Amino acid sequence: MVHSAHPGEPEHGDPGRPEPAAGRQQRGALAVSRRKLLISGGGLAAAFAGLEAMRHLAVTPVRLAADREAIRRRFPGAPNLPDVQFDLSSFIAPAQTVNGVMVQFPPVYTLFAPARLSSTPSREDARQLSDALGAVEQAYAFEPQGAFTFLSYGMPYFRRFPGSMFSALVPRLISDNSRFALEEAVPGPTDVSQDNPGITKKTFNVPVRIEQNDMLITLRSDNVDHLWDVMAFLAGSNRLAGETVPSPRLGCGLAFTSARVMFVQRGLPRNVADSNSLMYSSYINPESPMWMGFADQQTSASAAAPNVTFQGAGGIKLTTADSGDYFDNGSLQHLSHVILDMAQFYDMDTRGRPGDDGTFLERCQYMFRSTPPPSRGHTDQFTNGGGPSFLENDFQGTDDARKSAEGIGTPIDPDTGKPAHRMGHLSTLQRSSRTAAGKPMHVRMDGPGFDHMDVPDGSKQPKLEFTVFVPTADFFATMRTNQASLDLQKQFHVEPSDNGLERFLTATRRQNFLIPPRRHRAFPFAEIGGRYD
């Protein structure tokens, strides 16, 4: 039984194109699926209400068709899909140059649907889920115009099985053989938490929650209706793409918990802000795919997906996994939900006027670096963002953050007349997020959200829906500690207001998941039985 529990690039859109008859028939069938999900309540209802709101603001992209023959050569064997579940590089639009920066835009919509089980899944449950996922991929092509589906699993899931299975099959760290690639998430150094006494946030002072979901279903598509349809099918609609298809009957149960929606498209955050009359709307760059005005889709900022798997590739290998191991092409997926304090980002006063700490130049330094900033912006530092959205994410060495914290090569602070001690978000991340040669060791899949989840007064607020694929949980924890750079802040007397984006971010939920290879995506361990009892 499945139920709900509790709470790309639109360069050439063609929204006026007539809808085919088959599409109209499917849309009618989907109305039943939508009602079913909304009646079920909880996190799914809230997430799909968010999707419906986005439907009227986004533009359906027109993308180049995938090169099927090239895909078959790269991924031999049926159904010609990658064993690395999140390797979408061959299935989305090719990279393109925007303002001199090479970028690649993902599907417009992403639904993150965490879930809990009521019991340990059986072999039959695994078969049911596997068949259902196969049916989804028969109904919808593995491409943005169709749907991408991948599954990952948290520590609560693996605790349902004998510990000997986890010990034998989950890769360990090469650096410390007593630790595993999958460990539970921990609060970040600047998260509001009892682990961080003294850390508070100006506006959204919400403690972080380490979620305890068994699994995470991630759905991605350019088409809202496809996400509705797939989710309703998995939730028991017995309908898929307008046809009668039996939904999975899971003896282990499946209760969706804290579903959330992410949207990525140039100009969409500004459209959302305008339609909701947000007081800082006119300051958001109308070309940006992100709330904070700077694009985050640079091809140079992400690794090739195989490089961040447990077995590694491209000279990156952090675990004991080898080719042929149970989780060889698996990876660590971190998911977090972050409230963005946009009013503080623009240094707005009570009358809604931006201040000196919210100029484009300062925002650019907080996002990138101060040694030197990649752009100083326009004469008008606020209207429509005050400067360009697409800037290169250059790597200037692992000590770049230290230099800017020390005030080496940074702009002059008008208050002191001396070089500013100011760190940028990306320079602090790059203390450990890349190899010494500058090769990224992560695949980011983050983007904007807009909802009321975890907001104290219940209002809708801009969110960062953040997920990333990395070789190990330890790697992510280290990267997040370096992002905060409280050590550099203390050593070089950097004011907290000059430390990257930390004060603007309130992470309210975190969890780590193991995303297995495609061949084991349907309830890993369930097919093994009592072999490790």
PLY file of the C-alpha trace (Angstrom):
ply
format ascii 1.0
element vertex 533
property float x
property float y
property float z
element edge 531
property int vertex1
property int vertex2
end_header
0.00 0.00 0.00
1.20 3.49 -0.83
-0.18 6.63 0.80
0.72 10.14 1.94
1.50 10.77 5.58
2.18 14.25 6.90
3.41 17.25 6.67
16.30 24.01 -18.39
16.66 26.46 -20.35
13.62 28.14 -21.96
15.51 29.71 -24.83
12.85 28.95 -27.43
9.61 28.29 -25.59
6.42 27.68 -27.59
3.57 28.01 -25.09
1.05 28.74 -27.83
1.53 25.45 -29.66
-1.79 23.46 -29.82
-1.94 20.43 -27.57
-2.30 17.05 -29.33
-5.51 15.08 -28.78
-3.58 12.42 -26.87
-2.32 15.11 -24.54
-5.85 16.35 -23.86
-6.98 12.80 -23.06
-4.06 12.32 -20.71
-4.78 15.66 -19.04
-8.33 14.51 -18.27
-7.06 11.25 -16.84
-4.57 13.13 -14.72
-7.33 15.14 -13.04
-8.33 12.00 -11.13
-4.72 11.41 -10.12
-4.41 14.99 -8.87
-7.56 14.76 -6.80
-6.33 11.51 -5.30
-3.05 13.11 -4.25
-4.68 16.26 -2.90
-7.29 14.32 -0.93
-4.52 12.20 0.59
-3.14 15.42 2.13
0.24 15.89 3.76
3.50 16.70 2.05
2.46 15.51 -1.42
-0.53 17.85 -1.52
1.60 20.85 -0.57
4.28 19.93 -3.10
1.83 19.52 -5.94
0.10 22.78 -5.07
3.54 24.33 -5.57
3.92 22.59 -8.92
0.56 23.90 -10.07
1.59 27.44 -9.17
4.77 27.06 -11.25
2.85 25.75 -14.26
1.55 29.23 -15.06
4.88 31.01 -14.61
7.36 28.74 -16.42
7.77 28.22 -20.16
7.99 24.72 -21.61
11.47 24.53 -23.19
12.04 23.27 -26.72
15.10 21.01 -26.49
17.23 19.17 -28.98
16.39 15.48 -29.22
18.87 13.11 -27.62
21.25 11.18 -29.87
19.85 7.69 -29.27
22.66 5.91 -31.11
25.30 7.75 -29.07
23.45 6.78 -25.91
23.37 3.12 -26.92
27.13 3.22 -27.53
27.81 4.80 -24.15
25.34 2.65 -22.20
25.29 -0.75 -23.93
22.55 -3.22 -23.08
18.83 -2.81 -22.42
17.32 -0.46 -21.61
20.34 1.69 -22.54
20.18 3.73 -19.35
23.15 4.50 -17.09
23.87 2.32 -14.06
24.78 5.60 -12.33
21.22 6.71 -11.69
21.94 10.44 -11.65
24.09 10.49 -14.78
21.85 12.66 -16.96
24.62 14.25 -19.03
23.71 12.40 -22.24
19.98 12.95 -21.83
19.55 16.71 -21.38
20.24 19.61 -23.71
23.88 20.18 -24.66
25.78 22.90 -22.83
25.52 26.38 -24.27
27.30 29.69 -23.80
25.44 32.50 -22.03
27.33 35.78 -21.62
30.57 33.92 -22.26
29.89 31.28 -19.59
29.32 27.62 -20.49
26.13 26.41 -18.77
23.80 23.43 -19.00
20.19 23.66 -17.87
18.43 20.72 -16.18
14.73 19.82 -16.33
12.56 22.71 -15.17
10.82 20.87 -12.33
12.14 18.51 -9.67
10.04 16.81 -7.02
11.82 15.48 -3.94
9.53 12.97 -2.21
11.02 11.50 1.00
9.12 8.50 2.38
9.00 6.07 5.27
8.24 2.35 5.22
6.11 0.46 7.72
8.20 -2.72 7.57
11.24 -4.29 5.94
10.67 -4.77 2.20
10.53 -8.31 0.84
11.72 -9.79 -2.43
8.20 -9.39 -3.75
8.20 -5.72 -2.76
11.46 -5.27 -4.66
9.96 -6.96 -7.72
6.83 -4.82 -7.54
8.84 -1.61 -7.27
11.24 -2.65 -10.03
8.35 -3.44 -12.37
6.71 -0.11 -11.55
9.88 1.83 -12.31
10.24 -0.06 -15.57
6.66 0.85 -16.47
7.39 4.53 -15.80
10.38 4.44 -18.13
8.31 2.69 -20.80
5.63 5.37 -20.52
7.94 8.38 -20.34
11.24 8.66 -22.16
14.36 9.18 -20.04
14.69 12.83 -21.06
13.45 16.23 -19.86
10.36 16.05 -22.08
9.55 12.71 -20.43
10.65 12.00 -16.87
13.72 11.06 -14.87
13.20 8.90 -11.80
15.80 7.85 -9.25
15.69 6.39 -5.77
18.00 6.61 -2.79
17.92 5.22 0.75
18.69 6.56 4.22
20.20 5.01 7.33
16.74 4.09 8.75
16.21 1.89 5.69
19.48 -0.01 6.10
18.84 -0.49 9.83
15.90 -2.69 8.85
18.36 -5.31 7.60
21.02 -7.28 9.47
24.03 -5.13 10.32
26.23 -7.74 8.70
24.77 -6.83 5.30
25.59 -3.16 5.76
29.10 -3.98 6.96
29.77 -6.34 4.08
28.26 -4.39 1.18
28.45 -0.66 1.92
31.87 0.75 0.93
34.25 2.08 3.57
36.48 5.12 3.53
39.99 4.55 2.23
41.20 7.13 4.75
39.55 5.36 7.71
38.49 1.76 7.19
36.30 1.83 10.30
33.92 4.34 8.70
31.41 3.90 5.89
30.59 5.97 2.81
27.06 6.40 4.17
26.76 8.09 7.55
23.89 10.14 8.92
23.84 13.86 8.22
24.95 16.25 10.95
24.09 19.92 11.54
26.31 22.34 9.63
28.51 24.65 11.73
26.17 27.62 11.19
22.88 25.71 11.41
20.63 26.59 14.32
21.13 23.59 16.58
21.84 22.62 20.17
25.16 21.41 18.76
25.95 25.03 17.85
25.30 27.15 20.94
25.34 30.83 20.10
24.34 30.40 16.43
21.18 32.34 15.63
19.62 33.74 12.47
18.23 37.24 12.11
14.86 36.38 10.59
14.33 32.63 10.31
15.75 31.25 13.54
14.59 27.66 12.93
16.51 24.66 14.32
17.71 22.15 11.75
16.04 18.73 11.72
17.97 15.61 10.75
15.22 13.73 8.97
14.75 9.99 9.36
13.22 8.90 6.08
13.73 5.41 4.71
13.99 6.54 1.11
13.88 9.44 -1.30
12.16 9.42 -4.68
13.45 12.15 -7.01
11.39 12.97 -10.11
12.49 15.46 -12.78
10.74 16.71 -15.90
9.96 19.77 -18.02
6.30 18.75 -17.79
4.26 19.20 -14.61
1.67 16.66 -15.76
4.29 13.93 -16.03
5.31 14.46 -12.41
1.66 14.37 -11.33
1.10 11.18 -13.28
4.18 9.28 -12.12
3.66 10.22 -8.48
-0.02 9.28 -8.59
0.88 5.96 -10.22
3.39 5.16 -7.48
0.76 6.25 -4.92
-1.82 3.78 -6.24
-3.76 5.37 -9.14
-3.35 2.31 -11.40
-3.05 4.76 -14.29
0.02 5.80 -16.26
0.18 8.02 -19.35
-3.56 7.59 -19.88
-3.48 3.78 -19.74
-4.52 1.28 -17.09
-1.33 0.03 -15.46
-1.27 -1.72 -12.05
0.44 0.39 -9.40
2.98 -1.32 -7.13
1.42 -3.26 -4.25
3.97 -2.96 -1.47
3.59 -5.06 1.63
6.17 -2.87 3.34
4.01 0.24 2.96
5.19 3.62 1.74
4.22 6.90 3.44
5.37 10.16 1.87
6.49 12.76 4.37
8.09 16.12 3.49
7.82 16.46 -0.29
9.16 19.65 -1.84
9.45 21.20 -5.30
12.44 22.76 -7.08
12.27 24.81 -10.28
15.15 25.91 -12.52
14.63 28.23 -15.46
16.07 31.57 -16.52
13.89 34.37 -15.15
11.56 32.09 -13.19
12.54 33.37 -9.69
11.83 36.93 -10.85
8.46 35.81 -12.26
7.58 34.15 -8.96
8.66 37.25 -7.03
6.62 39.56 -9.27
3.51 37.39 -9.12
3.72 37.26 -5.32
4.53 40.98 -4.92
7.71 40.30 -2.94
9.18 43.58 -1.75
12.60 42.88 -3.31
11.19 41.70 -6.64
12.68 44.54 -8.73
16.18 43.72 -7.42
16.16 40.10 -8.67
17.98 39.67 -11.96
15.31 38.85 -14.60
17.78 36.55 -16.40
18.79 34.51 -13.37
17.64 30.93 -12.74
18.42 31.35 -9.00
16.89 33.48 -6.26
20.13 35.23 -5.36
20.67 36.44 -8.90
23.73 34.41 -9.92
23.52 31.38 -12.18
24.58 28.06 -10.63
24.59 25.90 -13.76
28.19 26.36 -14.95
29.50 23.18 -16.54
32.91 23.80 -14.96
31.41 23.59 -11.47
30.33 19.93 -11.51
32.10 16.62 -11.91
31.26 13.92 -14.41
28.79 11.66 -12.60
31.01 8.50 -12.65
33.78 10.45 -10.89
31.77 10.82 -7.68
30.60 7.22 -7.43
31.93 4.93 -4.73
34.27 3.17 -7.18
35.35 6.55 -8.55
36.75 7.61 -11.91
38.86 10.39 -13.37
41.50 10.01 -10.69
38.96 10.42 -7.85
38.54 7.48 -5.47
37.65 7.86 -1.78
36.12 4.48 -0.90
37.04 0.81 -0.96
34.47 0.01 -3.68
35.66 -1.65 -6.87
33.93 -2.38 -10.14
31.52 -5.27 -9.72
30.80 -4.56 -6.05
27.16 -4.30 -4.99
27.27 -0.49 -4.68
30.11 0.26 -7.13
28.16 2.85 -9.15
26.38 4.21 -6.11
27.03 7.52 -4.43
26.14 9.63 -1.39
23.19 11.99 -1.91
22.69 14.80 0.59
19.32 16.57 0.67
18.62 19.78 2.55
15.85 22.37 2.69
17.02 25.96 3.16
15.11 29.19 3.81
16.70 32.20 2.10
16.64 35.55 3.90
16.37 37.67 0.77
15.52 40.90 2.60
18.79 40.63 4.52
20.61 39.68 1.32
19.67 43.10 -0.08
20.26 44.79 3.30
16.70 46.10 3.24
15.34 48.44 5.89
11.82 48.37 7.33
10.55 50.49 4.43
11.90 48.04 1.87
14.89 50.09 0.70
18.18 48.29 0.02
21.34 49.36 1.84
25.08 49.63 1.31
25.68 45.99 2.32
23.28 44.84 -0.39
25.01 46.32 -3.43
25.80 44.05 -6.35
29.52 44.33 -5.59
29.08 43.06 -2.04
26.60 40.36 -3.05
29.01 39.21 -5.75
31.80 38.95 -3.19
29.59 37.01 -0.77
28.66 34.57 -3.53
32.01 34.15 -5.28
35.12 35.75 -3.80
36.82 39.06 -3.01
40.24 38.25 -4.50
39.13 39.95 -6.74
35.35 39.77 -7.31
34.46 38.44 -10.79
32.40 41.58 -11.54
31.83 44.99 -9.99
28.38 45.34 -11.56
26.54 48.29 -13.08
26.29 51.92 -12.01
22.85 51.11 -10.60
23.80 48.37 -8.15
20.23 47.22 -7.40
17.71 47.42 -10.26
17.34 44.05 -12.03
20.18 42.65 -9.95
22.65 45.48 -10.46
25.02 43.34 -12.54
25.37 40.20 -14.64
23.86 36.88 -13.57
26.19 34.54 -15.50
29.75 34.65 -14.17
32.50 32.05 -14.43
33.02 29.85 -11.38
36.82 29.99 -11.45
39.03 27.91 -9.18
41.85 29.98 -7.69
43.33 27.38 -5.37
42.39 25.89 -2.05
43.86 28.87 -0.17
41.75 31.47 -1.98
39.36 31.81 0.99
42.25 32.27 3.40
43.68 35.10 1.28
40.37 36.98 1.20
39.86 36.40 4.93
43.29 37.91 5.48
42.46 40.85 3.19
44.97 40.03 0.44
43.86 41.41 -2.93
40.36 42.35 -1.77
38.52 45.63 -2.49
38.95 48.54 -0.10
36.40 48.67 2.71
35.02 52.26 2.67
34.48 52.16 6.44
38.11 51.36 7.27
39.99 52.50 4.16
41.77 49.14 4.19
41.36 45.92 2.17
38.21 44.13 3.25
38.37 40.88 5.22
35.53 39.25 3.31
35.04 35.63 2.20
32.99 34.30 -0.69
30.76 31.24 -0.61
32.40 29.48 -3.56
35.95 30.19 -2.44
35.26 28.65 0.99
33.66 25.58 -0.62
36.71 25.18 -2.83
38.94 24.65 0.19
38.03 20.96 -0.23
35.42 20.57 -3.01
38.01 20.11 -5.77
41.19 18.22 -6.40
44.50 20.09 -6.26
44.24 20.41 -10.04
40.83 22.07 -9.72
38.64 19.13 -10.75
35.21 19.23 -8.99
34.44 16.26 -6.73
30.67 16.72 -6.58
27.59 16.85 -8.79
25.28 19.63 -7.60
21.57 19.47 -8.33
20.21 22.51 -6.50
17.70 25.17 -7.38
14.99 27.54 -6.16
11.88 26.63 -4.23
9.00 28.75 -2.92
6.80 27.38 -0.16
5.83 27.70 3.49
7.56 24.56 4.82
9.18 25.30 8.21
8.54 29.07 7.97
7.52 30.21 11.48
4.68 32.51 10.38
3.44 30.12 7.66
4.22 32.51 4.81
5.71 31.38 1.52
9.39 32.21 1.29
12.17 31.72 -1.25
13.99 28.45 -0.64
17.11 26.69 -1.80
16.28 23.06 -2.49
19.72 21.56 -2.31
20.89 18.11 -3.24
24.40 17.00 -4.15
26.08 13.73 -5.11
29.49 13.13 -3.52
31.73 10.11 -2.90
31.15 9.95 0.89
29.19 11.52 3.75
32.49 12.52 5.34
33.43 14.43 2.19
30.20 16.42 2.33
30.53 17.17 6.06
34.05 18.49 5.48
32.90 20.58 2.53
30.05 22.04 4.59
32.46 22.87 7.46
34.73 24.64 5.01
31.77 26.48 3.53
31.15 27.98 6.98
34.90 28.65 7.47
34.45 29.62 11.10
38.14 28.82 11.61
39.18 31.49 9.10
36.57 33.87 10.45
38.13 33.59 13.90
41.78 33.57 12.80
41.55 36.68 10.61
38.84 38.57 12.52
36.31 38.41 9.71
32.98 39.91 10.74
30.14 37.36 10.53
28.44 39.81 8.17
31.40 39.39 5.79
31.43 35.59 5.81
29.93 34.42 2.54
26.25 33.52 2.51
26.08 31.99 5.98
23.83 34.57 7.62
21.31 34.43 4.77
20.80 30.64 4.94
18.65 28.71 7.41
18.83 24.97 6.80
15.75 23.43 8.40
16.08 19.83 7.18
18.99 17.60 6.28
19.44 13.93 5.50
22.00 11.71 3.78
20.97 8.95 1.40
22.82 6.23 -0.47
21.80 6.27 -4.13
22.51 2.74 -5.39
23.36 1.68 -8.94
20.35 1.39 -11.23
20.49 -2.38 -11.06
19.84 -2.24 -7.27
17.60 0.82 -7.10
14.43 -1.12 -6.12
14.85 -1.84 -2.39
18.53 -2.83 -2.18
19.31 -5.84 0.05
15.71 -7.11 -0.26
16.58 -9.59 -3.00
19.46 -11.11 -0.99
17.27 -12.74 1.65
18.92 -14.37 4.65
22.38 -14.75 3.16
23.89 -12.32 5.70
21.79 -13.29 8.76
0 1
1 2
2 3
3 4
4 5
5 6
7 8
8 9
9 10
10 11
11 12
12 13
13 14
14 15
15 16
16 17
17 18
18 19
19 20
20 21
21 22
22 23
23 24
24 25
25 26
26 27
27 28
28 29
29 30
30 31
31 32
32 33
33 34
34 35
35 36
36 37
37 38
38 39
39 40
40 41
41 42
42 43
43 44
44 45
45 46
46 47
47 48
48 49
49 50
50 51
51 52
52 53
53 54
54 55
55 56
56 57
57 58
58 59
59 60
60 61
61 62
62 63
63 64
64 65
65 66
66 67
67 68
68 69
69 70
70 71
71 72
72 73
73 74
74 75
75 76
76 77
77 78
78 79
79 80
80 81
81 82
82 83
83 84
84 85
85 86
86 87
87 88
88 89
89 90
90 91
91 92
92 93
93 94
94 95
95 96
96 97
97 98
98 99
99 100
100 101
101 102
102 103
103 104
104 105
105 106
106 107
107 108
108 109
109 110
110 111
111 112
112 113
113 114
114 115
115 116
116 117
117 118
118 119
119 120
120 121
121 122
122 123
123 124
124 125
125 126
126 127
127 128
128 129
129 130
130 131
131 132
132 133
133 134
134 135
135 136
136 137
137 138
138 139
139 140
140 141
141 142
142 143
143 144
144 145
145 146
146 147
147 148
148 149
149 150
150 151
151 152
152 153
153 154
154 155
155 156
156 157
157 158
158 159
159 160
160 161
161 162
162 163
163 164
164 165
165 166
166 167
167 168
168 169
169 170
170 171
171 172
172 173
173 174
174 175
175 176
176 177
177 178
178 179
179 180
180 181
181 182
182 183
183 184
184 185
185 186
186 187
187 188
188 189
189 190
190 191
191 192
192 193
193 194
194 195
195 196
196 197
197 198
198 199
199 200
200 201
201 202
202 203
203 204
204 205
205 206
206 207
207 208
208 209
209 210
210 211
211 212
212 213
213 214
214 215
215 216
216 217
217 218
218 219
219 220
220 221
221 222
222 223
223 224
224 225
225 226
226 227
227 228
228 229
229 230
230 231
231 232
232 233
233 234
234 235
235 236
236 237
237 238
238 239
239 240
240 241
241 242
242 243
243 244
244 245
245 246
246 247
247 248
248 249
249 250
250 251
251 252
252 253
253 254
254 255
255 256
256 257
257 258
258 259
259 260
260 261
261 262
262 263
263 264
264 265
265 266
266 267
267 268
268 269
269 270
270 271
271 272
272 273
273 274
274 275
275 276
276 277
277 278
278 279
279 280
280 281
281 282
282 283
283 284
284 285
285 286
286 287
287 288
288 289
289 290
290 291
291 292
292 293
293 294
294 295
295 296
296 297
297 298
298 299
299 300
300 301
301 302
302 303
303 304
304 305
305 306
306 307
307 308
308 309
309 310
310 311
311 312
312 313
313 314
314 315
315 316
316 317
317 318
318 319
319 320
320 321
321 322
322 323
323 324
324 325
325 326
326 327
327 328
328 329
329 330
330 331
331 332
332 333
333 334
334 335
335 336
336 337
337 338
338 339
339 340
340 341
341 342
342 343
343 344
344 345
345 346
346 347
347 348
348 349
349 350
350 351
351 352
352 353
353 354
354 355
355 356
356 357
357 358
358 359
359 360
360 361
361 362
362 363
363 364
364 365
365 366
366 367
367 368
368 369
369 370
370 371
371 372
372 373
373 374
374 375
375 376
376 377
377 378
378 379
379 380
380 381
381 382
382 383
383 384
384 385
385 386
386 387
387 388
388 389
389 390
390 391
391 392
392 393
393 394
394 395
395 396
396 397
397 398
398 399
399 400
400 401
401 402
402 403
403 404
404 405
405 406
406 407
407 408
408 409
409 410
410 411
411 412
412 413
413 414
414 415
415 416
416 417
417 418
418 419
419 420
420 421
421 422
422 423
423 424
424 425
425 426
426 427
427 428
428 429
429 430
430 431
431 432
432 433
433 434
434 435
435 436
436 437
437 438
438 439
439 440
440 441
441 442
442 443
443 444
444 445
445 446
446 447
447 448
448 449
449 450
450 451
451 452
452 453
453 454
454 455
455 456
456 457
457 458
458 459
459 460
460 461
461 462
462 463
463 464
464 465
465 466
466 467
467 468
468 469
469 470
470 471
471 472
472 473
473 474
474 475
475 476
476 477
477 478
478 479
479 480
480 481
481 482
482 483
483 484
484 485
485 486
486 487
487 488
488 489
489 490
490 491
491 492
492 493
493 494
494 495
495 496
496 497
497 498
498 499
499 500
500 501
501 502
502 503
503 504
504 505
505 506
506 507
507 508
508 509
509 510
510 511
511 512
512 513
513 514
514 515
515 516
516 517
517 518
518 519
519 520
520 521
521 522
522 523
523 524
524 525
525 526
526 527
527 528
528 529
529 530
530 531
531 532
